[in-house]
Amino acid sequence: MDTLFGVNDVFAAKVKDLTGGKFEISTHAAGEIIPAFGTVDAVKDGTVEMANTAPYYYFGKDETFALGCAIPFGLNSRQMTAWMYEGNGLKLMRDFYRNYNIINFPMGNTGAQMGGWYRKPITSLKDFKGLKFRVGGFAGKVVERIGGVPQNIPGGEIYQALEKGTIDAAEWVGPYDDLKLGFYKVAKNYAYPGWWEVGPQLDLHVNSKAYDSLSSEYKAIITCAAAYAHTDMQARYDARNATALKQLVAAGTKLFPFPKDVMDAAFKESMALYSELSDKNPNWKKVYEDYATFRRDTVSWFRFSEARNDSYMQSRIDKL
């Protein structure tokens, strides 16, 4: 995954450039040093100095991790960046990460994702009942509540699981990555939108002790390089997904929107879940209350600006 993993190479190269080659960071894929889902513990314990990950994979430790990445019917990529840098998002998540000896930096966003690949199209909510669905991180909690059976497996194992029928459906990211992984060869039905990941943010996690040992100049460079990589990743996906989607359709992929009853049920269960978590998890409650307020205000603004213009332009696409 040249874009999903590539954000790390972009970050490391920028740090090297900004320091005239004095600060070099080596990048390693999942499994080379630590397992794919072992980054938080590895950074916390100092096994590695830093790691890049989608924090929602660690919801089992604390559901609050997901708020730094993506939750169903959450913030889109621009809104997430705004909450982090101009709202209270970064401050609140850094307060949370102190429990793990980690300082976090936004470093990457895929933008809104697709809703996954299905052996059979979803025509109503009843089609979700018993569906064995590979879905990343926190979203599985909602999928389960609407009748699905979530499967949390790494990207490299999805194709084989779909091919063998071990799972009925799977989501990964979007057209550019999905094309590379070849999912269209074993499941032709491609859903949209990925309501559980409308703006999933990846994080750079840095061991607090390692970070504190850096000079003030190097700390500033880490901040700037992470922000550069954050923007670069989003731009790459926005530019490449359109072409990849055309290629998928040309190869026989069948696009379909999630039915309204699926969307409504998922929304209802998501809001119920968030309320339940606020009642039992003080970490979640502290961050989510601010997140929810920001979401309400920014969605209201986008309704009058971005959404209206996008809707009109999409209706005129045949004239462009």
Helices and strands as residue ranges (DSSP letters): H 6-18, H 39-45, E 50-53, G 55-58, G 63-68, H 77-85, H 89-97, G 98-100, E 102-109, E 116-118, G 125-128, E 132-134, H 139-145, E 149-151, G 155-157, H 158-164, E 169-170, H 175-181, G 183-185, E 189-192, E 201-207, H 208-212, H 216-250, E 254-257, H 260-280, H 282-304, H 306-315, G 317-319
